């Protein structure tokens, strides 16, 4: 049985090149920040960055997400296409973000080096390998959606939601534990002014990552991808019969 490809190579190429260029811009900003605040070498322990600069950095992260969403919106013709192109753009951007950092400053030395992945709603931490795996999964999912045009279903949405939530927790859990266990939750909106929180954050370096939990999330998402492929194969078989 021959499987026909149904991919808009022109649109995919445009999204890929845009995302690679955007990753270079993103990594350049991070190079500047590290030169300013991590003069003794980068660690995931938060530096006492000026609150105004930190707010600007969070605004930059929001702007990045908006740009990725918009490139998906402009590239697709319907919600599924646009979502797939957003995933594609995000995946390429994130992977090449680390590629450009390696080119610019020879970092990371290893895929197991820890990184500050994101800052919203609070700091995400994880080895570089973890977001790279997430991005590779997003890349596969994007191409499968574009090729297979799946039908939305509760079971499919549940797999993706559960898998994504588990993976998100693995990145957020370190700071979630700090915030909850030290009673900082009531001060969430003023954490940057809390001297005790800043003291803990400026010295905190995680010792391990929840790889088993992360793998569970990946398995659930992979199950959703396999479900899309199998459903389309069954549909193709029924049409040909």
Buried (B, 14 or more C-beta within 10 A) or exposed (E): EEEEEEEBEEBBEBBBEBBBEBBBEBBEEBBEBBEEBEEEEBBBBBBEBEEEEBEEBBEEEEEBEEBBBEBBBEBBEEEBBBBBBBBBBBBBBBBBBBBBBBEBBEBBEEEEBBBBBBBEEBBBBBBBBBBBBBBBBBBBBBBBBBBBBBEEEEEBEEBBEBBBEBBBBBBBBBBBEBBEEEEBEEBEEEBBEBEEBBEBBEEBEBEEBBEEBBBBBBEBBBBBBEBBBEBBEEBBEEEEE
